[in-house]
Amino acid sequence: MRTAEGGGTLHRRGRIAVVHLRGSARVRGRQHGELLRDEIQGGIVPYFSDLFRVRIRKAAEQSGKLVARLVPLAVKEFYLDNFIVPRLVRHMPAEMREELAGLAEGAGLDAARAAQTSVFADLYLYFLGKNFQSLGKLLPDSAFDACTSLAAWGPATADGSFLYARNLDFFGVGVWDRHPAVIYHHPDQGMPYVSIA
């Protein structure tokens, strides 16, 4: 078993990391970063921080001048790093920002890179919305893999019952799976909770 300052612990059950984090949001974030440093540095944080730029550039290359004209600022790191990401991060609850800052400290990550990862899904939806406003439809290669939901009821089903289906097809298949973890959060204030990741 490994421990971190403030009472955080890590032990393994086969491939699964079982982590207990204790204290304030900042302290829990730091414990998380310290205890799973290698997994975080080689996992989803670098993957997400690079993926968005790669996908935008790929869409621009495949679609030619049209995309470059519609989203010229999206391919510039300055726009992402100095306008969109900070704006999204500012609107996070303060406790989440503190935990994210602690995670970056503990894992030895650049705080801006960790912040970009934490708002990746929001960035994705923002740019899909911009494309929709500009074209009235999504650009073929700008619609990245994502989860899909389907609901049917009444005359749409054989017996009129309500049916719901969802696939879990979010970015990072093959990356998330490398480091399974069960993380128990024991905050100083509020209700304890668990994350399965």
Sequence and secondary structure as in RCSB ss.txt:
>XXXX:A:sequence
MRTAEGGGTLHRRGRIAVVHLRGSARVRGRQHGELLRDEIQGGIVPYFSDLFRVRIRKAAEQSGKLVARLVPLAV
KEFYLDNFIVPRLVRHMPAEMREELAGLAEGAGLDAARAAQTSVFADLYLYFLGKNFQSLGKLLPDSAFDACTSL
AAWGPATADGSFLYARNLDFFGVGVWDRHPAVIYHHPDQGMPYVSIA
>XXXX:A:secstr
 EEETTTEEEEEETTEEEEEEEESHHHHHHHHHHHTHHHHHTTHHHHHHHHHHHHHHHHHHHHTHHHHHHSTTTT
 HHHIIIIIHHHHHHTS HHHHHHHHHHHHHHT  HHHHHHHHTHHHHHHHHHHHHHHHHSS  TTTS    EEE
EE GGGSTTS  EEEEE   TTTTTGGGS EEEEEEESSS  EEEE 
